[in-house]
Amino acid sequence: MAFTLFRVDAIYSVPFAPPALTVVGSVPELLRAAYQLFADRYPSVPISAFKALNSNTLSEVGIAVSLLDARLEITLRVDQFSVQATNLRTPEETKFAQDCVLLMQDFVTKTLAPSEGSVSLRIASWLHVDGGKEEVLKNLNKISKPQRTTFNPKQIGAEKMEHFTKVNFHSETAGWQLTVLAEPAALSDADLYLYRDYQFLPGGEYDSSEKKLGFLEMSSLAVYEWLGIGTLKQE
């Protein structure tokens, strides 16, 4: 069994504590350096994708990079570094987005050396699954149904009761938390909706972008196996 991507949305945010006030007054230099960083890796990146964030509010001062027709927005502000990806449709687009996050995170770390708070990564995926929604329902009922169901669906006239899943994982030792929600997709063109919310605490085991990405990939494979949807088809 295997699945394909229909759509992926993601939000990655890294708050700074204390605020990275070195951004103030350095916006032109940061813009030039960020553009060169991306142009070295992706020569076709347009200079129009880079802009300064000017505001009378101190926390909103910074720079922004807009890629993939504004479906990938990367923002560096005084108070945080954040990325918002919307409507990614292919494995190539998701890999490009991941690479851009790593590039910019490394740039932020080397340029500003900020003190980071709890790092958050939220990923919402809509997937096509072999076997369709019927296979998704069968798998979710199998892994989610409790051994003893206390609610009798006949009380309200229901002919059947289906079980979806929401679970929380955490490791205080390694400094991470993960929430996974899986249910049949409401979109007619997708079969499964999968939501993952990662939290990486300061001082934890995954203290670099590369380690966080490695944990993301490892945990994703484990979740896919648990849900019984196989592996991502490579086009």
Phi and psi in degrees as a GROMACS rama.xvg file:
@    title "Ramachandran Plot"
@    xaxis  label "Phi"
@    yaxis  label "Psi"
@TYPE xy
-150.248  169.339  ALA-2
-137.741  161.734  PHE-3
-126.376  158.203  THR-4
-79.3876  136.027  LEU-5
-102.702  -43.4414  PHE-6
-161.785  144.929  ARG-7
-134.068  130.606  VAL-8
-118.98  144.321  ASP-9
-149.971  148.343  ALA-10
-130.959  126.324  ILE-11
-122.61  126.19  TYR-12
-139.432  139.204  SER-13
-131.378  102.606  VAL-14
-75.5151  149.678  PRO-15
-105.273  131.967  PHE-16
-143.213  106.969  ALA-17
-75.1698  170.237  PRO-18
-58.488  148.593  PRO-19
-84.8671  77.3916  ALA-20
-67.8519  -11.6778  LEU-21
-65.9772  -16.571  THR-22
-63.3219  -37.1946  VAL-23
-64.6109  126.238  VAL-24
87.1439  -7.78182  GLY-25
-114.695  10.7307  SER-26
-58.2848  -47.3595  VAL-27
-59.2554  -43.4653  PRO-28
-64.7665  -40.3484  GLU-29
-64.8322  -39.8126  LEU-30
-61.8313  -47.0628  LEU-31
-62.426  -43.8776  ARG-32
-67.8679  -40.4321  ALA-33
-66.5956  -41.2933  ALA-34
-61.2714  -44.7633  TYR-35
-63.7292  -38.1949  GLN-36
-58.8478  -48.5463  LEU-37
-72.9328  -38.3968  PHE-38
-65.1754  -32.7668  ALA-39
-65.204  -36.3134  ASP-40
-86.2322  -41.3082  ARG-41
-127.942  88.5464  TYR-42
-58.7053  -22.5005  PRO-43
-86.1442  0.401856  SER-44
-63.5684  128.832  VAL-45
-77.7141  144.3  PRO-46
-66.6394  -22.8909  ILE-47
-67.7873  -12.3845  SER-48
-74.8887  -11.3269  ALA-49
-109.9  133.905  PHE-50
-148.845  157.824  LYS-51
-89.0325  143.609  ALA-52
-101.074  102.293  LEU-53
-102.899  132.226  ASN-54
-156.833  154.509  SER-55
-79.1687  -11.6273  ASN-56
-93.0244  121.437  THR-57
-56.6983  -42.5303  LEU-58
-66.6185  -16.3491  SER-59
-97.3904  1.94451  GLU-60
-74.9743  137.302  VAL-61
164.948  -152.428  GLY-62
-133.129  159.931  ILE-63
-140.521  147.857  ALA-64
-126.225  125.99  VAL-65
-118.324  118.381  SER-66
-129.033  171.106  LEU-67
52.5684  49.6539  LEU-68
55.7098  43.2755  ASP-69
69.9973  13.6234  ALA-70
-87.3125  -8.40552  ARG-71
-128.397  109.56  LEU-72
-115.202  119.157  GLU-73
-113.272  125.911  ILE-74
-130.163  130.892  THR-75
-117.576  115.504  LEU-76
-122.954  173.758  ARG-77
-58.8193  -35.8864  VAL-78
-96.8286  -15.4172  ASP-79
-168.961  162.377  GLN-80
-111.947  130.041  PHE-81
-144.208  155.363  SER-82
-136.546  135.642  VAL-83
-127.308  119.075  GLN-84
-110.171  133.762  ALA-85
-132.293  131.429  THR-86
59.0884  44.7041  ASN-87
-74.226  136.27  LEU-88
-116.382  -16.6858  ARG-89
-134.098  159.579  THR-90
-57.7989  -33.7361  PRO-91
-65.1588  -39.9461  GLU-92
-67.4466  -39.6031  GLU-93
-67.8194  -38.558  THR-94
-65.511  -40.383  LYS-95
-61.6335  -43.4325  PHE-96
-63.1546  -43.749  ALA-97
-60.1517  -43.2029  GLN-98
-64.2884  -39.9318  ASP-99
-65.1642  -38.1895  CYS-100
-62.3812  -45.6283  VAL-101
-63.2233  -42.2855  LEU-102
-58.3785  -49.8205  LEU-103
-71.146  -37.2924  MET-104
-62.4517  -42.6224  GLN-105
-63.8218  -39.6593  ASP-106
-61.7838  -45.747  PHE-107
-61.8826  -45.6498  VAL-108
-62.1096  -44.754  THR-109
-75.7043  -33.8107  LYS-110
-83.3616  -42.2603  THR-111
-106.697  -25.4429  LEU-112
46.2253  53.297  ALA-113
-77.5412  160.428  PRO-114
-87.396  118.976  SER-115
-98.0623  143.848  GLU-116
-89.6924  -153.942  GLY-117
-68.7747  126.339  SER-118
-89.0371  132.365  VAL-119
-118.789  134.755  SER-120
-134.738  116.971  LEU-121
-117.687  126.212  ARG-122
-126.46  123.331  ILE-123
-112.512  124.024  ALA-124
-125.169  138.224  SER-125
-113.985  124.396  TRP-126
-124.179  146.131  LEU-127
-90.2188  127.08  HIS-128
-118.714  136.195  VAL-129
-55.637  128.867  ASP-130
97.4431  -12.6149  GLY-131
71.5653  -163.616  GLY-132
-65.0623  -29.0185  LYS-133
-62.7624  -41.2155  GLU-134
-67.7897  -38.6638  GLU-135
-60.4985  -47.4763  VAL-136
-61.3435  -41.7259  LEU-137
-61.9359  -45.2557  LYS-138
-67.0389  -42.3556  ASN-139
-66.0322  -40.2658  LEU-140
-63.9767  -35.412  ASN-141
-68.5649  -41.7535  LYS-142
-90.4504  -16.1891  ILE-143
-106.344  -22.2203  SER-144
-69.0186  124.05  LYS-145
-68.5672  157.759  PRO-146
-61.9417  -32.7591  GLN-147
-129.93  115.084  ARG-148
-95.6957  118.009  THR-149
-84.8997  -19.6481  THR-150
-92.3762  129.345  PHE-151
-94.5887  110.943  ASN-152
-63.978  -20.6794  PRO-153
-66.7698  -20.9944  LYS-154
-60.6191  -30.3062  GLN-155
-112.624  11.5788  ILE-156
80.3598  17.063  GLY-157
-79.4799  139.871  ALA-158
-83.8084  -24.5512  GLU-159
-156.263  160.437  LYS-160
-129.738  127.311  MET-161
-111.638  153.1  GLU-162
-119.849  128.647  HIS-163
-108.181  -172.521  PHE-164
-136.332  140.047  THR-165
-143.661  120.233  LYS-166
-133.158  152.704  VAL-167
-119.839  131.927  ASN-168
-118.428  148.105  PHE-169
-157.703  153.68  HIS-170
-135.981  105.955  SER-171
-66.8665  -32.052  GLU-172
-65.4292  -46.9318  THR-173
-87.7908  -12.6362  ALA-174
77.4261  47.0096  GLY-175
-144.754  158.57  TRP-176
-137.509  148.855  GLN-177
-144.681  127.773  LEU-178
-111.919  131.364  THR-179
-122.738  128.27  VAL-180
-124.311  129.275  LEU-181
-134.102  132.674  ALA-182
-158.368  161.34  GLU-183
-58.001  139.935  PRO-184
-70.1014  137.853  ALA-185
-75.0221  -24.8085  ALA-186
-70.9401  136.471  LEU-187
-68.0367  -24.4444  SER-188
-91.3629  4.28478  ASP-189
-131.529  161.854  ALA-190
-107.345  -37.983  ASP-191
-130.327  134.181  LEU-192
-104.18  123.429  TYR-193
-125.651  121.934  LEU-194
-118.166  131.587  TYR-195
-129.247  130.883  ARG-196
-122.233  107.769  ASP-197
-99.6836  137.863  TYR-198
-128.473  123.873  GLN-199
-112.734  119.219  PHE-200
-85.3029  149.37  LEU-201
-58.0046  139.492  PRO-202
79.9817  7.17774  GLY-203
-80.7323  179.89  GLY-204
-65.6568  -33.7784  GLU-205
-95.2115  76.9628  TYR-206
-99.4437  15.5358  ASP-207
-141.007  160.515  SER-208
-62.2916  -37.6424  SER-209
-64.2564  -41.2604  GLU-210
-67.6412  -38.7054  LYS-211
-63.8939  -43.7922  LYS-212
-63.2259  -41.0135  LEU-213
-60.9095  -42.3253  GLY-214
-66.2613  -38.5646  PHE-215
-59.3564  -47.2431  LEU-216
-66.404  -44.176  GLU-217
-63.1771  -47.1005  MET-218
-68.3924  -33.5702  SER-219
-62.9793  -45.0116  SER-220
-59.9761  -40.3498  LEU-221
-65.1926  -40.6529  ALA-222
-66.7449  -43.0139  VAL-223
-59.7609  -43.315  TYR-224
-63.4418  -43.2258  GLU-225
-62.4313  -39.8602  TRP-226
-76.7625  -11.4575  LEU-227
73.3639  29.4751  GLY-228
-105.028  1.49566  ILE-229
80.4908  -141.814  GLY-230
-122.906  161.029  THR-231
-69.7115  128.202  LEU-232
-71.3135  133.592  LYS-233
-97.0277  124.317  GLN-234
